[in-house]
Amino acid sequence: MNATLCRTLKKMFDEGFRQYAGEIDSQVYEQLGCKDASRAYWICRWPILHCLGCNRRCTPKAPTGFQVPLVTVSPSTNKDFSLTPEELVAAKALLRIDEAAYCLNVSERTVRRLVDEGVLVRHVRQPVRVTAESVREEMMRVDI
């Protein structure tokens, strides 16, 4: 896989395309003039399909011969908070790691690293919590 294909694939995934995992009729490959159907790698944003298996980058005019994919909902890794970050740090004295990550718009791993570096003030008892004041200060900090 070359760099151009990687950039193309990333751009298409950003636009909502996903790997196509449905059944494909053999007539599709005949109509497209595909020499080696085993190399085919299909991505789709239904009903638009693209094959990235060879340099021809085939795109059929219609999805006939393709199994209609089921709609899948990917699980959200983000927890829904009913408060804004500013309201959260104002309402609580201590924040959990996930709450601090939400307020700072970083990953939980980054929050733990900031605790280890001493940027965020950790509560002495378990579970690991950080002070809302230290999170507020970090929220107000501007890197130039």
Backbone as a printed PyTorch tensor [residue, N CA C, xyz], in Angstrom:
tensor([[[  0.8540,  -1.1700,   0.0000],
         [  0.0000,   0.0000,   0.0000],
         [  0.9000,   1.2330,   0.0000]],

        [[  0.6660,   2.1140,  -0.9530],
         [  1.4890,   3.3140,  -1.0350],
         [  0.8420,   4.4870,  -0.2950]],

        [[  1.5670,   5.5750,  -0.2150],
         [  1.1080,   6.7310,   0.5570],
         [ -0.1520,   7.3570,  -0.0430]],

        [[ -0.2490,   7.3650,  -1.3690],
         [ -1.4330,   7.9390,  -2.0110],
         [ -2.6800,   7.1500,  -1.6540]],

        [[ -2.5670,   5.8300,  -1.6770],
         [ -3.7040,   4.9870,  -1.3200],
         [ -4.0780,   5.1790,   0.1490]],

        [[ -3.0880,   5.3250,   1.0080],
         [ -3.3650,   5.5690,   2.4340],
         [ -4.1170,   6.8820,   2.6210]],

        [[ -3.6770,   7.9350,   1.9260],
         [ -4.3600,   9.2310,   2.0270],
         [ -5.7850,   9.1450,   1.4810]],

        [[ -5.9510,   8.4360,   0.3580],
         [ -7.2800,   8.2630,  -0.2300],
         [ -8.1960,   7.5260,   0.7270]],

        [[ -7.6930,   6.4470,   1.3080],
         [ -8.4900,   5.6420,   2.2290],
         [ -8.8730,   6.4470,   3.4640]],

        [[ -7.9340,   7.2060,   4.0110],
         [ -8.2250,   8.0280,   5.1870],
         [ -9.2860,   9.0770,   4.8620]],

        [[ -9.1390,   9.7220,   3.7050],
         [-10.1110,  10.7430,   3.3050],
         [-11.5030,  10.1380,   3.1580]],

        [[-11.5690,   8.9610,   2.5580],
         [-12.8720,   8.3260,   2.3510],
         [-13.4830,   7.8770,   3.6720]],

        [[-12.6710,   7.3700,   4.5920],
         [-13.1930,   6.9960,   5.9080],
         [-13.6880,   8.2270,   6.6500]],

        [[-12.9770,   9.3460,   6.5030],
         [-13.4240,  10.5960,   7.1250],
         [-14.7530,  11.0670,   6.5410]],

        [[-14.9940,  10.7460,   5.2730],
         [-16.2410,  11.1350,   4.6090],
         [-17.3860,  10.1740,   4.9030]],

        [[-17.1270,   9.1370,   5.6940],
         [-18.2040,   8.2280,   6.0810],
         [-18.1940,   6.8800,   5.3980]],

        [[-17.2180,   6.6190,   4.5500],
         [-17.1360,   5.3110,   3.9080],
         [-16.6470,   4.2820,   4.9180]],

        [[-17.1240,   3.0500,   4.7590],
         [-16.7130,   1.9460,   5.6220],
         [-16.4360,   0.7280,   4.7600]],

        [[-15.7130,  -0.2250,   5.3110],
         [-15.4110,  -1.4470,   4.5820],
         [-16.7090,  -2.1780,   4.2690]],

        [[-16.8310,  -2.6290,   3.0350],
         [-18.0210,  -3.3660,   2.6200],
         [-17.8010,  -4.8370,   2.9260]],

        [[-18.7110,  -5.4290,   3.6790],
         [-18.5530,  -6.8210,   4.0950],
         [-19.6590,  -7.7150,   3.5580]],

        [[-20.4510,  -7.2300,   2.6130],
         [-21.5550,  -8.0210,   2.0790],
         [-21.1120,  -8.9460,   0.9540]],

        [[-22.0640,  -9.7230,   0.4720],
         [-21.8190, -10.6410,  -0.6410],
         [-21.8640,  -9.8670,  -1.9590]],

        [[-20.9720, -10.2660,  -2.8860],
         [-20.9090,  -9.6150,  -4.1910],
         [-21.0960, -10.6820,  -5.2610]],

        [[-22.0120, -10.4260,  -6.1770],
         [-22.2830, -11.3560,  -7.2630],
         [-21.0940, -11.3700,  -8.2240]],

        [[-20.7730, -12.5270,  -8.7750],
         [-19.6200, -12.6550,  -9.6740],
         [-19.8060, -11.8480, -10.9600]],

        [[-21.0510, -11.5720, -11.3510],
         [-21.3020, -10.7760, -12.5580],
         [-20.7850,  -9.3470, -12.4160]],

        [[-20.7050,  -8.8620, -11.1860],
         [-20.1900,  -7.5060, -10.9530],
         [-18.7560,  -7.4110, -11.4510]],

        [[-17.9490,  -8.4130, -11.1180],
         [-16.5450,  -8.4030, -11.5350],
         [-16.4180,  -8.5450, -13.0540]],

        [[-17.3070,  -9.3190, -13.6620],
         [-17.2920,  -9.4680, -15.1200],
         [-17.6400,  -8.1470, -15.7950]],

        [[-18.6530,  -7.4500, -15.2860],
         [-19.0590,  -6.1690, -15.8700],
         [-17.9630,  -5.1210, -15.7290]],

        [[-17.2370,  -5.1560, -14.6210],
         [-16.1680,  -4.1780, -14.3990],
         [-14.8790,  -4.5620, -15.1190]],

        [[-14.8100,  -5.7970, -15.6150],
         [-13.5960,  -6.2600, -16.2840],
         [-12.4670,  -6.5270, -15.3150]],

        [[-12.8110,  -6.9620, -14.1300],
         [-11.8130,  -7.2230, -13.0920],
         [-11.1000,  -8.5410, -13.3960]],

        [[ -9.7680,  -8.5050, -13.4220],
         [ -8.9860,  -9.6970, -13.7310],
         [ -8.7930, -10.5950, -12.5210]],

        [[ -8.6830, -10.0120, -11.3370],
         [ -8.4310, -10.8060, -10.1280],
         [ -9.3800, -10.3440,  -9.0200]],

        [[-10.5180, -11.0040,  -8.9170],
         [-11.5360, -10.6200,  -7.9310],
         [-11.0750, -10.8610,  -6.5030]],

        [[-10.0780, -11.7080,  -6.3120],
         [ -9.6070, -11.9830,  -4.9480],
         [ -8.8800, -10.7790,  -4.3490]],

        [[ -8.3950,  -9.8680,  -5.1860],
         [ -7.6890,  -8.6760,  -4.6910],
         [ -8.6280,  -7.5240,  -4.3620]],

        [[ -9.8950,  -7.6940,  -4.6600],
         [-10.8590,  -6.6020,  -4.4790],
         [-10.9790,  -6.2210,  -3.0070]],

        [[-10.9790,  -4.9170,  -2.7640],
         [-11.2050,  -4.3670,  -1.4240],
         [-12.2370,  -3.2650,  -1.5870]],

        [[-13.4540,  -3.5400,  -1.1680],
         [-14.5670,  -2.6250,  -1.3660],
         [-14.8230,  -1.7840,  -0.1280]],

        [[-15.0530,  -0.5000,  -0.3610],
         [-15.5360,   0.3810,   0.7010],
         [-16.8140,   1.0320,   0.1810]],

        [[-17.7020,   1.3590,   1.1110],
         [-18.9800,   1.9080,   0.6480],
         [-19.5410,   2.9230,   1.6300]],

        [[-20.3200,   3.8030,   1.0660],
         [-21.2640,   4.6470,   1.7850],
         [-22.5240,   4.5070,   0.9520]],

        [[-23.3090,   3.5330,   1.3410],
         [-24.3990,   3.0480,   0.5000],
         [-25.2230,   4.1840,  -0.0780]],

        [[-25.4860,   4.1940,  -1.3590],
         [-25.2700,   3.1750,  -2.3820],
         [-23.9870,   3.3610,  -3.1870]],

        [[-23.0630,   4.1880,  -2.7330],
         [-21.8180,   4.4190,  -3.4660],
         [-20.7910,   3.3870,  -3.0200]],

        [[-20.1950,   2.6970,  -3.9970],
         [-19.1900,   1.6760,  -3.7060],
         [-17.9220,   1.9740,  -4.4980]],

        [[-16.7740,   1.7190,  -3.8890],
         [-15.4790,   1.8830,  -4.5520],
         [-14.6360,   0.6580,  -4.2660]],

        [[-13.9150,   0.1960,  -5.2920],
         [-12.9760,  -0.9070,  -5.1070],
         [-11.5650,  -0.3300,  -5.1230]],

        [[-10.7980,  -0.6230,  -4.0990],
         [ -9.4240,  -0.1360,  -4.0120],
         [ -8.4250,  -1.2750,  -4.1680]],

        [[ -8.8560,  -2.3870,  -4.7650],
         [ -8.0020,  -3.5680,  -4.8750],
         [ -6.9050,  -3.4510,  -5.9110]],

        [[ -7.1070,  -2.6640,  -6.9490],
         [ -6.0810,  -2.4950,  -7.9780],
         [ -6.0090,  -1.0140,  -8.3490]],

        [[ -5.1860,  -0.7000,  -9.3120],
         [ -4.9920,   0.7040,  -9.6960],
         [ -6.1620,   1.2930, -10.4800]],

        [[ -7.1110,   0.4560, -10.9150],
         [ -8.2410,   0.9600, -11.6960],
         [ -9.2430,   1.7090, -10.8310]],

        [[ -9.3180,   1.4150,  -9.5450],
         [-10.2250,   2.0910,  -8.6010],
         [-11.6570,   2.1130,  -9.1350]],

        [[-12.2000,   0.9280,  -9.3840],
         [-13.5270,   0.7930,  -9.9910],
         [-14.6320,   1.3250,  -9.0880]],

        [[-15.6030,   1.9620,  -9.7250],
         [-16.8070,   2.4330,  -9.0530],
         [-17.9920,   2.0510,  -9.9240]],

        [[-18.7800,   1.0550,  -9.5090],
         [-19.9360,   0.6710, -10.3220],
         [-20.9720,   1.7910, -10.3730]],

        [[-21.6940,   1.8560, -11.4990],
         [-22.7110,   2.9040, -11.6730],
         [-23.9310,   2.6750, -10.7960]],

        [[-24.2080,   1.4130, -10.4700],
         [-25.3680,   1.0710,  -9.6360],
         [-24.9700,  -0.0640,  -8.6930]],

        [[-25.6420,  -0.1780,  -7.5560],
         [-25.2800,  -1.2230,  -6.5910],
         [-25.8850,  -2.5940,  -6.8960]],

        [[-26.3170,  -2.8180,  -8.1340],
         [-26.8860,  -4.1280,  -8.4650],
         [-25.7920,  -5.1840,  -8.3760]],

        [[-26.1330,  -6.3020,  -7.7670],
         [-25.1760,  -7.3840,  -7.5680],
         [-24.5010,  -7.3320,  -6.2120]],

        [[-24.7660,  -6.2780,  -5.4570],
         [-24.1990,  -6.1340,  -4.1180],
         [-25.2930,  -6.3640,  -3.0810]],

        [[-24.9550,  -7.0900,  -2.0590],
         [-25.8860,  -7.3010,  -0.9510],
         [-26.0230,  -5.9860,  -0.1830]],

        [[-27.2470,  -5.6050,   0.1220],
         [-27.4750,  -4.3620,   0.8580],
         [-26.9710,  -4.5470,   2.2880]],

        [[-26.0590,  -3.6800,   2.7420],
         [-25.5320,  -3.8400,   4.1010],
         [-26.5500,  -3.3990,   5.1500]],

        [[-26.5020,  -4.0540,   6.2790],
         [-27.3430,  -3.6480,   7.3970],
         [-26.7460,  -2.4160,   8.0450]],

        [[-27.5890,  -1.5630,   8.5380],
         [-27.1250,  -0.3730,   9.2330],
         [-26.5850,  -0.7980,  10.5860]],

        [[-25.3570,  -0.4240,  10.8540],
         [-24.7620,  -0.7550,  12.1450],
         [-24.4690,   0.5290,  12.8900]],

        [[-24.7210,   0.5010,  14.1520],
         [-24.4380,   1.6510,  14.9920],
         [-23.2100,   1.3120,  15.8120]],

        [[-22.1540,   2.0800,  15.6060],
         [-20.9460,   1.8130,  16.3690],
         [-21.1220,   2.3680,  17.7760]],

        [[-20.6450,   1.6290,  18.7710],
         [-20.8050,   2.1130,  20.1370],
         [-19.9910,   3.3810,  20.3590]],

        [[-20.5910,   4.3020,  21.0320],
         [-19.9260,   5.5680,  21.3140],
         [-18.9960,   5.3980,  22.5020]],

        [[-17.7630,   5.8590,  22.3320],
         [-16.8250,   5.7950,  23.4420],
         [-16.9510,   7.0240,  24.3380]],

        [[-17.6030,   8.0600,  23.8240],
         [-17.7780,   9.2730,  24.6130],
         [-18.9920,   9.1300,  25.5110]],

        [[-18.8130,   9.4620,  26.7600],
         [-19.9430,   9.4550,  27.6750],
         [-20.6840,  10.7790,  27.5230]],

        [[-21.9720,  10.7070,  27.6630],
         [-22.7730,  11.9200,  27.5600],
         [-22.8450,  12.5940,  28.9240]],

        [[-22.4880,  13.8510,  28.9620],
         [-22.5740,  14.6320,  30.1840],
         [-23.6610,  15.6780,  29.9940]],

        [[-24.4710,  15.8640,  31.0190],
         [-25.5510,  16.8410,  30.9120],
         [-25.0680,  18.2550,  31.2200]],

        [[-23.8880,  18.3720,  31.8030],
         [-23.3350,  19.6810,  32.1380],
         [-22.2130,  20.0410,  31.1770]],

        [[-22.0190,  21.3310,  30.9710],
         [-20.8670,  21.7790,  30.1940],
         [-19.6310,  21.6400,  31.0730]],

        [[-18.4380,  21.6400,  30.4850],
         [-17.2320,  21.5450,  31.3050],
         [-17.1470,  22.6370,  32.3760]],

        [[-17.5430,  23.8500,  32.0400],
         [-17.4870,  24.9490,  33.0080],
         [-18.4380,  24.6990,  34.1740]],

        [[-19.6420,  24.1990,  33.8640],
         [-20.6090,  23.9020,  34.9250],
         [-20.1310,  22.7420,  35.7920]],

        [[-19.4670,  21.7650,  35.1780],
         [-18.9980,  20.5930,  35.9100],
         [-17.9190,  20.9660,  36.9210]],

        [[-16.9450,  21.7820,  36.5170],
         [-15.8910,  22.1660,  37.4660],
         [-16.4220,  23.1130,  38.5340]],

        [[-17.4900,  23.8370,  38.2380],
         [-18.0850,  24.7200,  39.2400],
         [-18.9410,  23.9380,  40.2310]],

        [[-19.5300,  22.8310,  39.7940],
         [-20.4690,  22.0860,  40.6350],
         [-19.7930,  21.0810,  41.5610]],

        [[-18.6180,  20.6090,  41.2090],
         [-17.9790,  19.5510,  41.9850],
         [-16.6040,  19.9860,  42.4610]],

        [[-16.2240,  19.4970,  43.6230],
         [-14.8880,  19.7900,  44.1450],
         [-13.8610,  18.8090,  43.5940]],

        [[-14.2800,  17.5480,  43.4160],
         [-13.3920,  16.5140,  42.8830],
         [-14.0210,  15.9110,  41.6340]],

        [[-13.1840,  15.6710,  40.6400],
         [-13.6600,  15.1030,  39.3830],
         [-13.0260,  13.7410,  39.1470]],

        [[-13.8270,  12.8060,  38.6050],
         [-13.2790,  11.5240,  38.1870],
         [-12.3920,  11.7480,  36.9640]],

        [[-11.6150,  10.7390,  36.6250],
         [-10.7090,  10.8430,  35.4810],
         [-11.4890,  11.1070,  34.1910]],

        [[-12.6030,  10.3980,  33.9860],
         [-13.3740,  10.5970,  32.7600],
         [-13.9970,  11.9910,  32.7070]],

        [[-14.3910,  12.5250,  33.8500],
         [-14.9510,  13.8800,  33.8840],
         [-13.8770,  14.9200,  33.5860]],

        [[-12.6820,  14.7250,  34.1390],
         [-11.5810,  15.6480,  33.8630],
         [-11.1920,  15.5920,  32.3850]],

        [[-11.1980,  14.3810,  31.8140],
         [-10.8860,  14.2350,  30.3890],
         [-11.9140,  14.9740,  29.5360]],

        [[-13.1830,  14.8840,  29.9190],
         [-14.2460,  15.5960,  29.2070],
         [-14.0330,  17.1070,  29.2990]],

        [[-13.7210,  17.5950,  30.4840],
         [-13.5370,  19.0380,  30.6780],
         [-12.3430,  19.5700,  29.8920]],

        [[-11.2710,  18.7830,  29.8330],
         [-10.0530,  19.2240,  29.1540],
         [-10.0200,  18.8320,  27.6800]],

        [[-11.0170,  18.0530,  27.2500],
         [-11.0830,  17.5720,  25.8700],
         [ -9.8260,  16.7960,  25.4860]],

        [[ -9.4180,  15.9010,  26.3780],
         [ -8.2760,  15.0170,  26.1480],
         [ -8.6900,  13.6030,  26.5340]],

        [[ -7.8090,  12.6570,  26.3120],
         [ -8.1120,  11.2740,  26.6780],
         [ -7.8830,  11.0610,  28.1710]],

        [[ -8.4610,   9.9810,  28.6880],
         [ -8.2610,   9.6400,  30.0980],
         [ -6.7910,   9.3510,  30.3620]],

        [[ -6.1210,   8.7790,  29.3780],
         [ -4.6910,   8.4910,  29.5180],
         [ -3.8950,   9.7830,  29.7090]],

        [[ -4.2650,  10.8200,  28.9640],
         [ -3.5840,  12.1090,  29.0940],
         [ -3.8360,  12.7120,  30.4670]],

        [[ -5.0420,  12.5610,  30.9910],
         [ -5.3430,  13.0680,  32.3360],
         [ -4.4610,  12.3620,  33.3570]],

        [[ -4.3290,  11.0490,  33.2290],
         [ -3.4710,  10.2990,  34.1630],
         [ -2.0170,  10.7470,  34.0500]],

        [[ -1.5680,  11.0460,  32.8230],
         [ -0.2050,  11.5430,  32.6330],
         [ -0.0420,  12.9140,  33.2890]],

        [[ -1.0400,  13.7730,  33.1530],
         [ -0.9800,  15.0970,  33.7830],
         [ -0.9600,  14.9860,  35.3050]],

        [[ -1.6540,  13.9890,  35.8480],
         [ -1.6160,  13.7510,  37.2960],
         [ -0.2160,  13.3220,  37.7010]],

        [[  0.3760,  12.3950,  36.9320],
         [  1.7270,  11.9160,  37.2380],
         [  2.7610,  13.0310,  37.1420]],

        [[  2.5610,  13.9670,  36.2090],
         [  3.4890,  15.0860,  36.0390],
         [  3.2680,  16.1820,  37.0770]],

        [[  2.1810,  16.1030,  37.8260],
         [  1.8960,  17.1040,  38.8370],
         [  1.1390,  18.3140,  38.3210]],

        [[  0.6910,  18.2640,  37.0870],
         [ -0.0700,  19.3810,  36.5200],
         [ -1.4480,  19.4400,  37.1630]],

        [[ -2.0770,  18.2730,  37.3320],
         [ -3.3710,  18.1870,  38.0020],
         [ -3.1610,  17.6500,  39.4080]],

        [[ -3.8950,  18.2000,  40.3640],
         [ -3.7530,  17.8080,  41.7690],
         [ -4.6530,  16.6140,  42.0400]],

        [[ -4.0370,  15.5420,  42.5350],
         [ -4.7430,  14.2840,  42.7830],
         [ -5.1980,  14.2190,  44.2320]],

        [[ -6.3900,  13.6590,  44.4500],
         [ -6.8700,  13.3980,  45.8040],
         [ -6.0980,  12.2010,  46.3450]],

        [[ -5.8180,  12.1870,  47.6570],
         [ -4.9440,  11.1580,  48.2170],
         [ -5.5770,   9.7760,  48.2700]],

        [[ -6.8740,   9.6700,  48.3810],
         [ -7.5280,   8.3640,  48.4990],
         [ -8.0230,   7.8630,  47.1500]],

        [[ -8.2080,   6.5370,  47.0920],
         [ -8.7540,   5.8970,  45.8960],
         [-10.2630,   6.0900,  45.8610]],

        [[-10.9280,   6.0770,  44.7710],
         [-10.3970,   6.0160,  43.4170],
         [ -9.7250,   7.3290,  43.0340]],

        [[ -8.9440,   7.2910,  41.9710],
         [ -8.2030,   8.4800,  41.5510],
         [ -9.1910,   9.5610,  41.1240]],

        [[ -9.0780,  10.7010,  41.7710],
         [ -9.8720,  11.8810,  41.4360],
         [ -8.9440,  13.0790,  41.4580]],

        [[ -9.3060,  14.0900,  40.7130],
         [ -8.4960,  15.3060,  40.6690],
         [ -9.3570,  16.4780,  41.1130]],

        [[ -8.6990,  17.5050,  41.6090],
         [ -9.4520,  18.6610,  42.0860],
         [-10.0020,  19.4550,  40.9010]],

        [[-11.1910,  19.9610,  41.0870],
         [-11.8260,  20.7620,  40.0420],
         [-11.0420,  22.0480,  39.8060]],

        [[-10.4270,  22.5660,  40.8640],
         [ -9.6420,  23.7950,  40.7400],
         [ -8.4570,  23.6000,  39.7920]],

        [[ -7.7400,  22.4720,  39.9240],
         [ -6.5990,  22.2290,  39.0350],
         [ -7.0660,  22.0130,  37.5930]],

        [[ -8.2170,  21.3860,  37.4230],
         [ -8.7700,  21.1990,  36.0760],
         [ -9.1780,  22.5490,  35.4990]],

        [[ -9.7970,  23.4010,  36.3140],
         [-10.2040,  24.7360,  35.8640],
         [ -8.9830,  25.5420,  35.4220]],

        [[ -7.9040,  25.4810,  36.2080],
         [ -6.6820,  26.2030,  35.8410],
         [ -6.1190,  25.6910,  34.5210]],

        [[ -6.1510,  24.3810,  34.3360],
         [ -5.6440,  23.8000,  33.0900],
         [ -6.5430,  24.1710,  31.9060]],

        [[ -7.8490,  24.2870,  32.1590],
         [ -8.7770,  24.7060,  31.1020],
         [ -8.4950,  26.1410,  30.6660]],

        [[ -8.0820,  26.9890,  31.6050],
         [ -7.8450,  28.4000,  31.3090],
         [ -6.4630,  28.6540,  30.7110]],

        [[ -5.5800,  27.6680,  30.8080],
         [ -4.2160,  27.8380,  30.3100],
         [ -4.2250,  27.8840,  28.7890]],

        [[ -3.4720,  28.8110,  28.2280],
         [ -3.3790,  28.9540,  26.7810],
         [ -1.9290,  28.7510,  26.3780]],

        [[ -1.7030,  27.7910,  25.4750],
         [ -0.3560,  27.5760,  24.9440],
         [ -0.1860,  28.4010,  23.6820]],

        [[  0.8810,  29.1660,  23.6470],
         [  1.1530,  29.9880,  22.4560],
         [  2.4490,  29.5300,  21.8490]]])
